[in-house]
Amino acid sequence: MASGMTQEEFAEKCGFARTYMSRVETGGANPSLDAIHTLATALKLPLSAVFADL
């Protein structure tokens, strides 16, 4: 992971199960806007950066 954390560490930081993180990463799960906000916060990114290239 670009942040230097393992998927398991990142999932724990976000309060998500590692299996859920894996599904989000592979496109097997569609995260809610709340979950996307949590991910952006954990990565120290503004929420607008997550949607910048859409």
C-alpha positions, 0 to 999 in steps of 0.5 A, spaced: 500 500 500 502 506 498 501 509 505 506 504 508 501 500 511 498 493 510 491 492 508 490 489 515 493 495 518 489 500 514 483 496 515 484 496 523 485 504 522 479 505 518 475 500 523 473 495 517 474 488 517 480 486 512 476 482 508 471 488 507 477 492 505 480 487 500 473 487 497 473 494 496 480 494 493 478 489 488 471 492 486 467 486 490 464 491 494 461 498 493 463 503 499 458 508 502 459 515 502 461 514 509 466 509 508 469 513 503 470 519 507 473 514 513 478 512 507 480 519 505 480 521 512 485 515 514 489 517 508 489 524 510 486 526 503 481 531 502 474 528 500 474 532 494 481 528 492 477 521 492 473 524 486 477 528 482 478 524 476 471 522 475 
